[in-house]
């Protein structure tokens, strides 16, 4: 049987159990040119919350009644295509379910010998690519820059900070709670961390960023964005990667402090990592090299069981996780 | 005697009469290497409101008790410097007063035969330069782009729109009231205008900008910025020139819709025209040429009498003026 999680209704604020329905159906059969994938890991990403809202953003919404969209990794167990064979490890947007039929062009064959398969949902997948291109292409981080990252202990933020260190930047992470802050400085080598739950962000930025902030990589939005804008450096760059503090806020708020962009001749820019698809192979190879050299660490927070999808998703918003959040099917 | 307007107290919201004091003193004497300028015209600019607040933005605040800072033009009437002689027309930040002593390096000699002297406060001065560099260097407007301008009937907006037309863009202005909108389309050749006081901005943008908005040159902020962000084009550029709708708002608000920057891979960037000082001569020459060719028109709204400074300044915020607002001393 194939267990699936479908969108039952659209949430108002934080998703709750009534927004999901669990279904079981027969395992689908691959048609001509198709393969059947047994999904092993499902990625839990902040963008999922946006997909639950009516109306497209950079991608269509999930329709009520549909299987919830999710990035996944798994193994081909039946193939009607010469392009993939049973036993191949693949990554694809196959949804919150145990099995899926797909065409080879919808899948990316991955090398399970290079790194654990779930790494392709994190450091070697879209989160890692988001960190890499957001920091280097949009943020234009360079040696000597002060780089501040919000959501710094998350899947994207933790990789962003480590790449910034590799590039010779001074790196300050903003995260929730002393444990995450200790992890950033003690394990990942950040130059400093700010615990937004217990510290005054502006005061701490003043202490930790004496030359102000050249690059702010923002995953969080809200008050944290305003606080860092108040410390932006001349010609600073604000990389808009996400706004997780606001995704469940029906009165989504922006940066009231945005005129700092004028005062400091600064720039705020958004991006969507899918635009870099053609360059992801090279970036993943570079990240894998850094990992092999011990310069970059990846951490996954694994929750087991597809039935735990609704509660696992909430950890993204409560912050009860460290590193990349993954559901093991 | 030298009449002066000084900052008596800092305003909370819109400035009122209690924020100003009028003083009369002797006409100052130029020292060695200095000149005495008789001020003929005083520029009224939205940035003045920011200078009245405590704390620096891109320039220091005006201290309580000081002569109000203002850009001015006038004539040298006494000179103790070989660099300028009596009769020379000059531009300088000499304040809201009738006479001022200055060093030649604080003044720019201007050519009163090329254009009326007050043009050097508008189309040939900082507002014209702001339009030119904001549109072309920050906004990167190019042929075929759809350019939207807020505060479009103002000193900066009216020049911005005309330069965009010269560059082959589709130009839509946002202004308050049918008279200003008629002026933009009928006299300045804009492709369309939106009356924000009487029309739904989003609906009208949908009609007038079928290919969305490549460049938004924003002088206004607030709801208008949110509305245009909702129609930003892929890889669009938002030029942050000002936020006049918010300067008197103690609860300054930013763009709640800023995540459109992510969805549309767009950029919001601030700038300060003074950074372009070295290139202003060339830009002014190009604008003067366009004026001579009849491609660009300038309009000044002149208020007479230094005693009318407080009420004239308010016209910037009520919108009761067309083109560049100037006080004739």
HADDOCK unambig.tbl for C-alpha pairs under 7 A between the chains (distance, minus, plus):
assign (segid A and resid 57 and name CA) (segid B and resid 263 and name CA) 5.71 0.50 0.50
assign (segid A and resid 58 and name CA) (segid B and resid 263 and name CA) 4.67 0.50 0.50
assign (segid A and resid 240 and name CA) (segid B and resid 262 and name CA) 6.34 0.50 0.50
assign (segid A and resid 252 and name CA) (segid B and resid 256 and name CA) 6.35 0.50 0.50
assign (segid A and resid 253 and name CA) (segid B and resid 256 and name CA) 4.65 0.50 0.50
assign (segid A and resid 254 and name CA) (segid B and resid 254 and name CA) 5.94 0.50 0.50
assign (segid A and resid 254 and name CA) (segid B and resid 255 and name CA) 5.24 0.50 0.50
assign (segid A and resid 254 and name CA) (segid B and resid 256 and name CA) 3.77 0.50 0.50
assign (segid A and resid 254 and name CA) (segid B and resid 257 and name CA) 6.49 0.50 0.50
assign (segid A and resid 254 and name CA) (segid B and resid 258 and name CA) 6.08 0.50 0.50
assign (segid A and resid 255 and name CA) (segid B and resid 254 and name CA) 5.26 0.50 0.50
assign (segid A and resid 255 and name CA) (segid B and resid 255 and name CA) 6.43 0.50 0.50
assign (segid A and resid 255 and name CA) (segid B and resid 256 and name CA) 6.98 0.50 0.50
assign (segid A and resid 256 and name CA) (segid B and resid 252 and name CA) 6.36 0.50 0.50
assign (segid A and resid 256 and name CA) (segid B and resid 253 and name CA) 4.64 0.50 0.50
assign (segid A and resid 256 and name CA) (segid B and resid 254 and name CA) 3.79 0.50 0.50
assign (segid A and resid 256 and name CA) (segid B and resid 255 and name CA) 6.98 0.50 0.50
assign (segid A and resid 257 and name CA) (segid B and resid 254 and name CA) 6.50 0.50 0.50
assign (segid A and resid 258 and name CA) (segid B and resid 254 and name CA) 6.08 0.50 0.50
assign (segid A and resid 261 and name CA) (segid B and resid 269 and name CA) 6.15 0.50 0.50
assign (segid A and resid 261 and name CA) (segid B and resid 270 and name CA) 4.76 0.50 0.50
assign (segid A and resid 262 and name CA) (segid B and resid 240 and name CA) 6.35 0.50 0.50
assign (segid A and resid 262 and name CA) (segid B and resid 270 and name CA) 3.69 0.50 0.50
assign (segid A and resid 262 and name CA) (segid B and resid 271 and name CA) 4.98 0.50 0.50
assign (segid A and resid 262 and name CA) (segid B and resid 272 and name CA) 6.56 0.50 0.50
assign (segid A and resid 263 and name CA) (segid B and resid 57 and name CA) 5.73 0.50 0.50
assign (segid A and resid 263 and name CA) (segid B and resid 58 and name CA) 4.70 0.50 0.50
assign (segid A and resid 265 and name CA) (segid B and resid 269 and name CA) 6.95 0.50 0.50
assign (segid A and resid 265 and name CA) (segid B and resid 270 and name CA) 4.86 0.50 0.50
assign (segid A and resid 265 and name CA) (segid B and resid 271 and name CA) 4.55 0.50 0.50
assign (segid A and resid 265 and name CA) (segid B and resid 272 and name CA) 6.68 0.50 0.50
assign (segid A and resid 266 and name CA) (segid B and resid 269 and name CA) 5.77 0.50 0.50
assign (segid A and resid 266 and name CA) (segid B and resid 270 and name CA) 5.66 0.50 0.50
assign (segid A and resid 267 and name CA) (segid B and resid 267 and name CA) 6.80 0.50 0.50
assign (segid A and resid 267 and name CA) (segid B and resid 268 and name CA) 5.66 0.50 0.50
assign (segid A and resid 267 and name CA) (segid B and resid 269 and name CA) 4.25 0.50 0.50
assign (segid A and resid 267 and name CA) (segid B and resid 270 and name CA) 6.54 0.50 0.50
assign (segid A and resid 268 and name CA) (segid B and resid 267 and name CA) 5.65 0.50 0.50
assign (segid A and resid 268 and name CA) (segid B and resid 268 and name CA) 5.12 0.50 0.50
assign (segid A and resid 268 and name CA) (segid B and resid 269 and name CA) 6.28 0.50 0.50
assign (segid A and resid 269 and name CA) (segid B and resid 261 and name CA) 6.14 0.50 0.50
assign (segid A and resid 269 and name CA) (segid B and resid 265 and name CA) 6.93 0.50 0.50
assign (segid A and resid 269 and name CA) (segid B and resid 266 and name CA) 5.77 0.50 0.50
assign (segid A and resid 269 and name CA) (segid B and resid 267 and name CA) 4.24 0.50 0.50
assign (segid A and resid 269 and name CA) (segid B and resid 268 and name CA) 6.26 0.50 0.50
assign (segid A and resid 270 and name CA) (segid B and resid 261 and name CA) 4.75 0.50 0.50
assign (segid A and resid 270 and name CA) (segid B and resid 262 and name CA) 3.70 0.50 0.50
assign (segid A and resid 270 and name CA) (segid B and resid 265 and name CA) 4.85 0.50 0.50
assign (segid A and resid 270 and name CA) (segid B and resid 266 and name CA) 5.65 0.50 0.50
assign (segid A and resid 270 and name CA) (segid B and resid 267 and name CA) 6.52 0.50 0.50
assign (segid A and resid 271 and name CA) (segid B and resid 262 and name CA) 4.99 0.50 0.50
assign (segid A and resid 271 and name CA) (segid B and resid 265 and name CA) 4.53 0.50 0.50
assign (segid A and resid 272 and name CA) (segid B and resid 262 and name CA) 6.55 0.50 0.50
assign (segid A and resid 272 and name CA) (segid B and resid 265 and name CA) 6.67 0.50 0.50
